[in-house]
Amino acid sequence: MYKVENGEFFTSIFVETKDLKVEFIDYGATIKQIQTPNHKGVFEDLLLEYKNSGDYINNSIYLNATVGPISGRVKDGIIDTNNHQYQLEKNQNDKHALHSSNLALSFKRFDHQIIENIHETKVIFTYIETDFEDLNYRVSITYTVVKNTIRVHFNVKTKTDFFFNLTNHAYFNLSGNLKNDITNHEVTIHTNTHHKLDKDLISTYQLLQDELYDFTNSKSLKDPLLRLKGHPNNGYDDIYYFLNSDKTIPKASIYEPKSKRQLKIYSTYDHMVFYTHNNVNNLPLKHLNNHIKHYGLCFEFQKSPHGFHDGKSSKTYLKKNQVYNEEILFEFSLED
């Protein structure tokens, strides 16, 4: 079941199943809100959400939006293809390009189409880029809602050689209506291999394994975040690498013990940025008003960081007339 509402700033598409309520918006192909029941059967919000709808237009933390065409940071904002050098705006401390800066899909308005049958509802968002230099590509983001799952499918068809690395930037908090911060959330990440980052959070292309970043066995975030209190990032903003990528098993999961909610995340991608909402803006949030750090968890599944390749990892370079297809699946449940 779905309905469409045209608002002052964007169009909302509401999709509902017995186990799940979702709102998508056409600005940034964004998942604006997700609701699921807690162990008492009460539906509550599971995403951070701006209190004022117009604040999505100035969404400096990419709240719940599609991120691309290149997720993450590009050193000096320079992108070299075989045929051309592109200079992106340096929107990270005037040094580097973050989340595609002036090309960012997070700030584009998408066309949309809805396909519904008795088993599923598909919301298809489409954007065509032709305004930046010689670039010409078509991006489709398809959200498929079935029972207790949301599948995100990223498709790109390009007429220009370029780099593509798309993700979703959902900020999860399973406590429901932001009743608590994320410190009691229990996190599992099925790899302990992560990139060594420089002071600007750009990969040095060295891979590490250490205890502080090891979530292969589920653990609460309380102690790890306390240990990172003096760290420059004051939390996690790190790139994990799944050397044995298998889309049939979850790559990461969250459990919130008070609500009994659980989220498992599957993906075709072999990298993931784990982010603990360390940086906030001054825009008020629904349920919370004042924007406070460590109220959201991001699992940004994606391809390799720009410039990284080790022979086994995914490649972000897409030649013209090639097609990009990747998926992320969010599966919500209650643990007994």
Contacts in CASP RR format, 6 or more apart in sequence:
PFRMAT RR
TARGET T0000
AUTHOR 0000-0000-0000
METHOD contacts of the structure
MODEL  1
MYKVENGEFFTSIFVETKDLKVEFIDYGATIKQIQTPNHKGVFEDLLLEY
KNSGDYINNSIYLNATVGPISGRVKDGIIDTNNHQYQLEKNQNDKHALHS
SNLALSFKRFDHQIIENIHETKVIFTYIETDFEDLNYRVSITYTVVKNTI
RVHFNVKTKTDFFFNLTNHAYFNLSGNLKNDITNHEVTIHTNTHHKLDKD
LISTYQLLQDELYDFTNSKSLKDPLLRLKGHPNNGYDDIYYFLNSDKTIP
KASIYEPKSKRQLKIYSTYDHMVFYTHNNVNNLPLKHLNNHIKHYGLCFE
FQKSPHGFHDGKSSKTYLKKNQVYNEEILFEFSLED
1 15 0 8 1.000
1 16 0 8 1.000
1 17 0 8 1.000
1 116 0 8 1.000
1 121 0 8 1.000
2 13 0 8 1.000
2 14 0 8 1.000
2 15 0 8 1.000
2 16 0 8 1.000
2 114 0 8 1.000
2 116 0 8 1.000
2 121 0 8 1.000
2 123 0 8 1.000
3 13 0 8 1.000
3 14 0 8 1.000
4 11 0 8 1.000
4 12 0 8 1.000
4 13 0 8 1.000
4 14 0 8 1.000
4 114 0 8 1.000
5 11 0 8 1.000
5 12 0 8 1.000
5 14 0 8 1.000
6 12 0 8 1.000
7 53 0 8 1.000
8 53 0 8 1.000
8 54 0 8 1.000
9 27 0 8 1.000
9 53 0 8 1.000
9 54 0 8 1.000
9 56 0 8 1.000
9 57 0 8 1.000
10 25 0 8 1.000
10 26 0 8 1.000
10 27 0 8 1.000
10 53 0 8 1.000
10 56 0 8 1.000
10 109 0 8 1.000
11 25 0 8 1.000
11 26 0 8 1.000
11 112 0 8 1.000
12 23 0 8 1.000
12 24 0 8 1.000
12 25 0 8 1.000
12 32 0 8 1.000
13 23 0 8 1.000
13 24 0 8 1.000
13 25 0 8 1.000
13 26 0 8 1.000
13 112 0 8 1.000
13 114 0 8 1.000
13 123 0 8 1.000
14 21 0 8 1.000
14 22 0 8 1.000
14 23 0 8 1.000
15 21 0 8 1.000
15 22 0 8 1.000
15 23 0 8 1.000
15 24 0 8 1.000
15 121 0 8 1.000
15 123 0 8 1.000
15 143 0 8 1.000
15 145 0 8 1.000
16 22 0 8 1.000
17 145 0 8 1.000
17 146 0 8 1.000
17 147 0 8 1.000
17 148 0 8 1.000
18 147 0 8 1.000
19 36 0 8 1.000
19 37 0 8 1.000
19 147 0 8 1.000
19 148 0 8 1.000
19 332 0 8 1.000
20 34 0 8 1.000
20 35 0 8 1.000
20 36 0 8 1.000
20 145 0 8 1.000
20 147 0 8 1.000
20 148 0 8 1.000
20 149 0 8 1.000
20 150 0 8 1.000
20 332 0 8 1.000
21 33 0 8 1.000
21 34 0 8 1.000
21 35 0 8 1.000
21 36 0 8 1.000
21 43 0 8 1.000
22 31 0 8 1.000
22 33 0 8 1.000
22 34 0 8 1.000
22 35 0 8 1.000
22 143 0 8 1.000
22 145 0 8 1.000
22 150 0 8 1.000
23 31 0 8 1.000
23 32 0 8 1.000
23 33 0 8 1.000
23 34 0 8 1.000
24 30 0 8 1.000
24 31 0 8 1.000
24 32 0 8 1.000
24 123 0 8 1.000
24 125 0 8 1.000
24 143 0 8 1.000
25 32 0 8 1.000
25 56 0 8 1.000
26 109 0 8 1.000
26 110 0 8 1.000
26 111 0 8 1.000
26 112 0 8 1.000
26 125 0 8 1.000
27 56 0 8 1.000
27 57 0 8 1.000
27 107 0 8 1.000
27 108 0 8 1.000
27 109 0 8 1.000
27 110 0 8 1.000
28 65 0 8 1.000
28 66 0 8 1.000
28 105 0 8 1.000
28 106 0 8 1.000
28 107 0 8 1.000
28 108 0 8 1.000
28 109 0 8 1.000
28 110 0 8 1.000
28 125 0 8 1.000
29 65 0 8 1.000
29 66 0 8 1.000
29 105 0 8 1.000
29 110 0 8 1.000
29 125 0 8 1.000
29 127 0 8 1.000
29 141 0 8 1.000
30 56 0 8 1.000
30 63 0 8 1.000
30 64 0 8 1.000
30 65 0 8 1.000
30 66 0 8 1.000
30 106 0 8 1.000
31 47 0 8 1.000
31 64 0 8 1.000
31 143 0 8 1.000
31 150 0 8 1.000
31 168 0 8 1.000
31 170 0 8 1.000
32 47 0 8 1.000
32 49 0 8 1.000
32 56 0 8 1.000
32 64 0 8 1.000
33 45 0 8 1.000
33 46 0 8 1.000
33 47 0 8 1.000
33 49 0 8 1.000
34 45 0 8 1.000
34 46 0 8 1.000
34 47 0 8 1.000
34 150 0 8 1.000
34 170 0 8 1.000
34 330 0 8 1.000
34 332 0 8 1.000
35 43 0 8 1.000
35 44 0 8 1.000
35 45 0 8 1.000
35 46 0 8 1.000
36 43 0 8 1.000
36 44 0 8 1.000
36 46 0 8 1.000
36 148 0 8 1.000
36 261 0 8 1.000
36 332 0 8 1.000
37 43 0 8 1.000
37 44 0 8 1.000
37 334 0 8 1.000
38 44 0 8 1.000
38 176 0 8 1.000
38 259 0 8 1.000
38 260 0 8 1.000
38 261 0 8 1.000
38 334 0 8 1.000
39 259 0 8 1.000
39 260 0 8 1.000
39 261 0 8 1.000
39 334 0 8 1.000
44 176 0 8 1.000
44 177 0 8 1.000
44 259 0 8 1.000
45 176 0 8 1.000
45 177 0 8 1.000
45 178 0 8 1.000
45 286 0 8 1.000
45 287 0 8 1.000
46 172 0 8 1.000
46 173 0 8 1.000
46 174 0 8 1.000
46 176 0 8 1.000
46 261 0 8 1.000
46 263 0 8 1.000
46 332 0 8 1.000
47 64 0 8 1.000
47 170 0 8 1.000
47 171 0 8 1.000
47 172 0 8 1.000
47 173 0 8 1.000
48 63 0 8 1.000
48 64 0 8 1.000
48 171 0 8 1.000
48 173 0 8 1.000
48 178 0 8 1.000
48 277 0 8 1.000
48 285 0 8 1.000
48 288 0 8 1.000
48 295 0 8 1.000
48 296 0 8 1.000
49 63 0 8 1.000
49 64 0 8 1.000
49 285 0 8 1.000
49 286 0 8 1.000
49 287 0 8 1.000
50 56 0 8 1.000
50 59 0 8 1.000
50 63 0 8 1.000
50 283 0 8 1.000
50 284 0 8 1.000
50 285 0 8 1.000
50 286 0 8 1.000
51 283 0 8 1.000
51 284 0 8 1.000
51 285 0 8 1.000
51 286 0 8 1.000
51 289 0 8 1.000
52 283 0 8 1.000
52 284 0 8 1.000
55 283 0 8 1.000
56 63 0 8 1.000
56 65 0 8 1.000
57 107 0 8 1.000
58 283 0 8 1.000
59 65 0 8 1.000
59 106 0 8 1.000
59 107 0 8 1.000
60 281 0 8 1.000
61 171 0 8 1.000
61 279 0 8 1.000
61 280 0 8 1.000
61 281 0 8 1.000
62 99 0 8 1.000
62 104 0 8 1.000
62 106 0 8 1.000
62 169 0 8 1.000
63 169 0 8 1.000
63 171 0 8 1.000
64 168 0 8 1.000
64 169 0 8 1.000
64 170 0 8 1.000
64 171 0 8 1.000
65 105 0 8 1.000
65 106 0 8 1.000
65 168 0 8 1.000
65 169 0 8 1.000
66 105 0 8 1.000
66 106 0 8 1.000
66 125 0 8 1.000
66 141 0 8 1.000
66 166 0 8 1.000
66 167 0 8 1.000
66 168 0 8 1.000
66 169 0 8 1.000
67 99 0 8 1.000
67 100 0 8 1.000
67 104 0 8 1.000
67 105 0 8 1.000
67 106 0 8 1.000
67 166 0 8 1.000
67 167 0 8 1.000
67 168 0 8 1.000
67 169 0 8 1.000
67 300 0 8 1.000
68 99 0 8 1.000
68 100 0 8 1.000
68 103 0 8 1.000
68 104 0 8 1.000
68 105 0 8 1.000
68 106 0 8 1.000
68 164 0 8 1.000
68 165 0 8 1.000
68 166 0 8 1.000
68 167 0 8 1.000
69 100 0 8 1.000
69 103 0 8 1.000
69 105 0 8 1.000
69 129 0 8 1.000
69 137 0 8 1.000
69 139 0 8 1.000
69 156 0 8 1.000
69 162 0 8 1.000
69 163 0 8 1.000
69 164 0 8 1.000
69 165 0 8 1.000
69 166 0 8 1.000
70 79 0 8 1.000
70 97 0 8 1.000
70 99 0 8 1.000
70 100 0 8 1.000
70 103 0 8 1.000
70 163 0 8 1.000
70 164 0 8 1.000
70 165 0 8 1.000
70 306 0 8 1.000
70 316 0 8 1.000
71 99 0 8 1.000
71 100 0 8 1.000
71 165 0 8 1.000
71 166 0 8 1.000
71 167 0 8 1.000
71 273 0 8 1.000
71 300 0 8 1.000
71 302 0 8 1.000
72 98 0 8 1.000
72 99 0 8 1.000
72 165 0 8 1.000
72 273 0 8 1.000
72 302 0 8 1.000
72 305 0 8 1.000
72 306 0 8 1.000
73 92 0 8 1.000
73 96 0 8 1.000
73 97 0 8 1.000
73 98 0 8 1.000
73 200 0 8 1.000
73 201 0 8 1.000
73 202 0 8 1.000
73 305 0 8 1.000
73 306 0 8 1.000
74 88 0 8 1.000
74 96 0 8 1.000
74 97 0 8 1.000
74 306 0 8 1.000
75 96 0 8 1.000
75 202 0 8 1.000
75 306 0 8 1.000
76 90 0 8 1.000
76 95 0 8 1.000
76 96 0 8 1.000
76 97 0 8 1.000
77 87 0 8 1.000
77 88 0 8 1.000
77 89 0 8 1.000
77 90 0 8 1.000
77 96 0 8 1.000
77 97 0 8 1.000
77 101 0 8 1.000
78 85 0 8 1.000
78 86 0 8 1.000
78 87 0 8 1.000
78 88 0 8 1.000
79 85 0 8 1.000
79 86 0 8 1.000
79 87 0 8 1.000
79 88 0 8 1.000
79 162 0 8 1.000
79 163 0 8 1.000
79 306 0 8 1.000
80 86 0 8 1.000
81 161 0 8 1.000
81 162 0 8 1.000
81 163 0 8 1.000
81 317 0 8 1.000
82 161 0 8 1.000
83 161 0 8 1.000
84 133 0 8 1.000
84 134 0 8 1.000
84 161 0 8 1.000
86 132 0 8 1.000
86 133 0 8 1.000
86 135 0 8 1.000
88 97 0 8 1.000
88 100 0 8 1.000
88 101 0 8 1.000
88 102 0 8 1.000
88 103 0 8 1.000
89 97 0 8 1.000
89 101 0 8 1.000
89 102 0 8 1.000
90 96 0 8 1.000
90 97 0 8 1.000
90 101 0 8 1.000
91 97 0 8 1.000
91 98 0 8 1.000
91 101 0 8 1.000
91 102 0 8 1.000
92 98 0 8 1.000
92 200 0 8 1.000
93 200 0 8 1.000
95 200 0 8 1.000
96 200 0 8 1.000
96 202 0 8 1.000
99 106 0 8 1.000
99 169 0 8 1.000
100 106 0 8 1.000
102 132 0 8 1.000
103 129 0 8 1.000
103 132 0 8 1.000
103 135 0 8 1.000
105 127 0 8 1.000
105 139 0 8 1.000
105 166 0 8 1.000
106 169 0 8 1.000
108 127 0 8 1.000
109 127 0 8 1.000
110 125 0 8 1.000
110 126 0 8 1.000
110 127 0 8 1.000
110 141 0 8 1.000
111 125 0 8 1.000
111 126 0 8 1.000
111 127 0 8 1.000
112 123 0 8 1.000
112 124 0 8 1.000
112 125 0 8 1.000
112 126 0 8 1.000
113 123 0 8 1.000
113 124 0 8 1.000
113 126 0 8 1.000
114 121 0 8 1.000
114 122 0 8 1.000
114 123 0 8 1.000
114 124 0 8 1.000
115 121 0 8 1.000
115 122 0 8 1.000
115 124 0 8 1.000
116 122 0 8 1.000
119 146 0 8 1.000
120 144 0 8 1.000
120 145 0 8 1.000
120 146 0 8 1.000
121 144 0 8 1.000
121 145 0 8 1.000
122 142 0 8 1.000
122 143 0 8 1.000
122 144 0 8 1.000
122 145 0 8 1.000
123 142 0 8 1.000
123 143 0 8 1.000
123 145 0 8 1.000
124 140 0 8 1.000
124 141 0 8 1.000
124 142 0 8 1.000
124 143 0 8 1.000
125 140 0 8 1.000
125 141 0 8 1.000
125 142 0 8 1.000
125 143 0 8 1.000
126 138 0 8 1.000
126 139 0 8 1.000
126 140 0 8 1.000
126 141 0 8 1.000
127 138 0 8 1.000
127 139 0 8 1.000
128 137 0 8 1.000
128 138 0 8 1.000
128 139 0 8 1.000
129 135 0 8 1.000
129 136 0 8 1.000
129 137 0 8 1.000
129 138 0 8 1.000
129 139 0 8 1.000
130 136 0 8 1.000
134 160 0 8 1.000
135 160 0 8 1.000
135 162 0 8 1.000
136 158 0 8 1.000
136 159 0 8 1.000
136 160 0 8 1.000
137 156 0 8 1.000
137 157 0 8 1.000
137 158 0 8 1.000
137 159 0 8 1.000
137 160 0 8 1.000
137 162 0 8 1.000
137 164 0 8 1.000
138 156 0 8 1.000
138 157 0 8 1.000
138 158 0 8 1.000
139 154 0 8 1.000
139 155 0 8 1.000
139 156 0 8 1.000
139 166 0 8 1.000
140 153 0 8 1.000
140 154 0 8 1.000
140 155 0 8 1.000
140 156 0 8 1.000
141 152 0 8 1.000
141 153 0 8 1.000
141 154 0 8 1.000
141 155 0 8 1.000
141 166 0 8 1.000
142 151 0 8 1.000
142 152 0 8 1.000
142 153 0 8 1.000
142 155 0 8 1.000
143 150 0 8 1.000
143 151 0 8 1.000
143 152 0 8 1.000
144 150 0 8 1.000
144 151 0 8 1.000
144 153 0 8 1.000
148 331 0 8 1.000
148 332 0 8 1.000
148 333 0 8 1.000
149 329 0 8 1.000
149 330 0 8 1.000
149 331 0 8 1.000
149 332 0 8 1.000
150 329 0 8 1.000
150 330 0 8 1.000
151 327 0 8 1.000
151 328 0 8 1.000
151 329 0 8 1.000
151 330 0 8 1.000
152 168 0 8 1.000
152 327 0 8 1.000
152 328 0 8 1.000
152 329 0 8 1.000
152 330 0 8 1.000
153 325 0 8 1.000
153 326 0 8 1.000
153 327 0 8 1.000
154 166 0 8 1.000
154 167 0 8 1.000
154 324 0 8 1.000
154 325 0 8 1.000
154 326 0 8 1.000
154 327 0 8 1.000
155 323 0 8 1.000
155 324 0 8 1.000
155 325 0 8 1.000
156 164 0 8 1.000
156 166 0 8 1.000
156 318 0 8 1.000
156 323 0 8 1.000
156 324 0 8 1.000
157 321 0 8 1.000
157 323 0 8 1.000
157 324 0 8 1.000
158 164 0 8 1.000
158 318 0 8 1.000
158 319 0 8 1.000
158 320 0 8 1.000
158 321 0 8 1.000
158 322 0 8 1.000
158 324 0 8 1.000
159 320 0 8 1.000
159 321 0 8 1.000
160 320 0 8 1.000
161 317 0 8 1.000
161 318 0 8 1.000
161 319 0 8 1.000
161 320 0 8 1.000
162 317 0 8 1.000
162 318 0 8 1.000
163 306 0 8 1.000
163 316 0 8 1.000
163 317 0 8 1.000
163 318 0 8 1.000
164 316 0 8 1.000
164 318 0 8 1.000
164 324 0 8 1.000
165 302 0 8 1.000
165 303 0 8 1.000
165 304 0 8 1.000
165 306 0 8 1.000
165 316 0 8 1.000
166 302 0 8 1.000
166 324 0 8 1.000
166 326 0 8 1.000
167 269 0 8 1.000
167 273 0 8 1.000
167 300 0 8 1.000
167 301 0 8 1.000
167 302 0 8 1.000
167 328 0 8 1.000
168 300 0 8 1.000
168 301 0 8 1.000
168 328 0 8 1.000
169 298 0 8 1.000
169 300 0 8 1.000
170 298 0 8 1.000
170 299 0 8 1.000
170 330 0 8 1.000
171 277 0 8 1.000
171 295 0 8 1.000
171 296 0 8 1.000
171 297 0 8 1.000
171 298 0 8 1.000
172 254 0 8 1.000
172 263 0 8 1.000
172 296 0 8 1.000
172 297 0 8 1.000
172 298 0 8 1.000
172 299 0 8 1.000
173 180 0 8 1.000
173 181 0 8 1.000
173 182 0 8 1.000
173 185 0 8 1.000
173 295 0 8 1.000
173 296 0 8 1.000
173 297 0 8 1.000
174 185 0 8 1.000
174 254 0 8 1.000
174 255 0 8 1.000
174 256 0 8 1.000
174 259 0 8 1.000
174 261 0 8 1.000
174 262 0 8 1.000
174 263 0 8 1.000
175 184 0 8 1.000
175 185 0 8 1.000
175 256 0 8 1.000
175 258 0 8 1.000
175 259 0 8 1.000
176 256 0 8 1.000
176 259 0 8 1.000
176 261 0 8 1.000
177 287 0 8 1.000
178 285 0 8 1.000
178 286 0 8 1.000
178 287 0 8 1.000
178 288 0 8 1.000
178 295 0 8 1.000
179 258 0 8 1.000
179 287 0 8 1.000
180 258 0 8 1.000
181 292 0 8 1.000
181 294 0 8 1.000
181 295 0 8 1.000
181 296 0 8 1.000
182 221 0 8 1.000
182 276 0 8 1.000
182 277 0 8 1.000
182 294 0 8 1.000
182 295 0 8 1.000
182 296 0 8 1.000
182 297 0 8 1.000
183 220 0 8 1.000
183 221 0 8 1.000
183 222 0 8 1.000
183 225 0 8 1.000
183 294 0 8 1.000
184 220 0 8 1.000
184 221 0 8 1.000
184 222 0 8 1.000
184 256 0 8 1.000
184 257 0 8 1.000
184 258 0 8 1.000
185 220 0 8 1.000
185 221 0 8 1.000
185 254 0 8 1.000
185 255 0 8 1.000
185 256 0 8 1.000
185 297 0 8 1.000
186 218 0 8 1.000
186 219 0 8 1.000
186 220 0 8 1.000
186 221 0 8 1.000
186 254 0 8 1.000
186 255 0 8 1.000
186 256 0 8 1.000
186 257 0 8 1.000
187 215 0 8 1.000
187 218 0 8 1.000
187 219 0 8 1.000
187 220 0 8 1.000
187 221 0 8 1.000
187 252 0 8 1.000
187 253 0 8 1.000
187 254 0 8 1.000
187 274 0 8 1.000
187 297 0 8 1.000
188 215 0 8 1.000
188 216 0 8 1.000
188 217 0 8 1.000
188 218 0 8 1.000
188 250 0 8 1.000
188 252 0 8 1.000
188 253 0 8 1.000
188 254 0 8 1.000
189 215 0 8 1.000
189 216 0 8 1.000
189 240 0 8 1.000
189 251 0 8 1.000
189 252 0 8 1.000
189 272 0 8 1.000
189 274 0 8 1.000
190 216 0 8 1.000
190 242 0 8 1.000
190 249 0 8 1.000
190 250 0 8 1.000
190 251 0 8 1.000
190 252 0 8 1.000
191 216 0 8 1.000
191 240 0 8 1.000
191 241 0 8 1.000
191 242 0 8 1.000
191 243 0 8 1.000
191 251 0 8 1.000
192 209 0 8 1.000
192 210 0 8 1.000
192 213 0 8 1.000
192 214 0 8 1.000
192 215 0 8 1.000
192 216 0 8 1.000
193 207 0 8 1.000
193 208 0 8 1.000
193 209 0 8 1.000
193 240 0 8 1.000
193 241 0 8 1.000
193 242 0 8 1.000
193 243 0 8 1.000
194 207 0 8 1.000
194 208 0 8 1.000
194 209 0 8 1.000
194 213 0 8 1.000
194 238 0 8 1.000
194 239 0 8 1.000
194 240 0 8 1.000
194 241 0 8 1.000
195 203 0 8 1.000
195 204 0 8 1.000
195 205 0 8 1.000
195 206 0 8 1.000
195 207 0 8 1.000
195 208 0 8 1.000
195 238 0 8 1.000
195 239 0 8 1.000
195 240 0 8 1.000
195 241 0 8 1.000
195 305 0 8 1.000
195 308 0 8 1.000
196 203 0 8 1.000
196 204 0 8 1.000
196 206 0 8 1.000
196 207 0 8 1.000
196 208 0 8 1.000
197 203 0 8 1.000
197 204 0 8 1.000
197 238 0 8 1.000
197 239 0 8 1.000
198 204 0 8 1.000
199 232 0 8 1.000
201 233 0 8 1.000
201 237 0 8 1.000
202 305 0 8 1.000
203 239 0 8 1.000
203 305 0 8 1.000
203 307 0 8 1.000
203 308 0 8 1.000
205 307 0 8 1.000
205 308 0 8 1.000
207 241 0 8 1.000
212 224 0 8 1.000
212 227 0 8 1.000
212 228 0 8 1.000
213 236 0 8 1.000
213 238 0 8 1.000
213 240 0 8 1.000
218 253 0 8 1.000
218 255 0 8 1.000
221 276 0 8 1.000
224 236 0 8 1.000
225 235 0 8 1.000
225 276 0 8 1.000
225 294 0 8 1.000
228 234 0 8 1.000
228 235 0 8 1.000
228 236 0 8 1.000
233 278 0 8 1.000
234 278 0 8 1.000
234 293 0 8 1.000
235 276 0 8 1.000
235 278 0 8 1.000
235 294 0 8 1.000
236 274 0 8 1.000
236 275 0 8 1.000
236 276 0 8 1.000
236 278 0 8 1.000
237 273 0 8 1.000
237 274 0 8 1.000
237 275 0 8 1.000
237 276 0 8 1.000
237 278 0 8 1.000
238 273 0 8 1.000
238 274 0 8 1.000
239 271 0 8 1.000
239 272 0 8 1.000
239 273 0 8 1.000
239 305 0 8 1.000
240 271 0 8 1.000
240 272 0 8 1.000
240 273 0 8 1.000
240 274 0 8 1.000
241 270 0 8 1.000
241 271 0 8 1.000
241 304 0 8 1.000
241 313 0 8 1.000
242 251 0 8 1.000
242 269 0 8 1.000
242 270 0 8 1.000
242 271 0 8 1.000
242 272 0 8 1.000
243 270 0 8 1.000
243 312 0 8 1.000
245 251 0 8 1.000
245 268 0 8 1.000
245 269 0 8 1.000
245 270 0 8 1.000
247 266 0 8 1.000
247 267 0 8 1.000
247 268 0 8 1.000
247 327 0 8 1.000
248 266 0 8 1.000
249 266 0 8 1.000
250 264 0 8 1.000
250 265 0 8 1.000
250 266 0 8 1.000
250 331 0 8 1.000
251 265 0 8 1.000
251 266 0 8 1.000
251 267 0 8 1.000
251 272 0 8 1.000
251 301 0 8 1.000
252 264 0 8 1.000
252 265 0 8 1.000
252 272 0 8 1.000
252 274 0 8 1.000
252 299 0 8 1.000
253 262 0 8 1.000
253 263 0 8 1.000
253 264 0 8 1.000
253 265 0 8 1.000
254 262 0 8 1.000
254 263 0 8 1.000
254 297 0 8 1.000
255 261 0 8 1.000
255 262 0 8 1.000
255 335 0 8 1.000
256 262 0 8 1.000
260 334 0 8 1.000
260 335 0 8 1.000
260 336 0 8 1.000
261 332 0 8 1.000
261 333 0 8 1.000
261 334 0 8 1.000
261 335 0 8 1.000
262 332 0 8 1.000
262 333 0 8 1.000
262 334 0 8 1.000
262 335 0 8 1.000
263 330 0 8 1.000
263 331 0 8 1.000
263 332 0 8 1.000
263 333 0 8 1.000
264 330 0 8 1.000
264 331 0 8 1.000
264 333 0 8 1.000
265 299 0 8 1.000
265 301 0 8 1.000
265 328 0 8 1.000
265 329 0 8 1.000
265 330 0 8 1.000
265 331 0 8 1.000
266 327 0 8 1.000
266 328 0 8 1.000
266 329 0 8 1.000
266 331 0 8 1.000
267 301 0 8 1.000
267 326 0 8 1.000
267 327 0 8 1.000
267 328 0 8 1.000
267 329 0 8 1.000
268 325 0 8 1.000
268 326 0 8 1.000
268 327 0 8 1.000
268 328 0 8 1.000
269 301 0 8 1.000
269 302 0 8 1.000
269 303 0 8 1.000
269 314 0 8 1.000
269 326 0 8 1.000
269 328 0 8 1.000
270 303 0 8 1.000
270 304 0 8 1.000
270 313 0 8 1.000
270 314 0 8 1.000
271 301 0 8 1.000
271 302 0 8 1.000
271 303 0 8 1.000
271 304 0 8 1.000
271 305 0 8 1.000
271 313 0 8 1.000
271 314 0 8 1.000
272 299 0 8 1.000
272 300 0 8 1.000
272 301 0 8 1.000
272 302 0 8 1.000
273 298 0 8 1.000
273 299 0 8 1.000
273 300 0 8 1.000
273 302 0 8 1.000
274 298 0 8 1.000
274 299 0 8 1.000
274 300 0 8 1.000
275 297 0 8 1.000
275 298 0 8 1.000
275 300 0 8 1.000
276 294 0 8 1.000
276 296 0 8 1.000
276 297 0 8 1.000
276 298 0 8 1.000
277 293 0 8 1.000
277 294 0 8 1.000
277 295 0 8 1.000
277 296 0 8 1.000
277 297 0 8 1.000
277 298 0 8 1.000
278 293 0 8 1.000
278 294 0 8 1.000
279 293 0 8 1.000
280 291 0 8 1.000
280 292 0 8 1.000
280 293 0 8 1.000
281 291 0 8 1.000
282 291 0 8 1.000
283 291 0 8 1.000
284 290 0 8 1.000
284 291 0 8 1.000
285 291 0 8 1.000
285 295 0 8 1.000
288 295 0 8 1.000
301 328 0 8 1.000
303 313 0 8 1.000
303 314 0 8 1.000
303 315 0 8 1.000
303 316 0 8 1.000
303 326 0 8 1.000
304 313 0 8 1.000
304 314 0 8 1.000
304 315 0 8 1.000
304 316 0 8 1.000
306 316 0 8 1.000
307 316 0 8 1.000
309 315 0 8 1.000
318 324 0 8 1.000
END
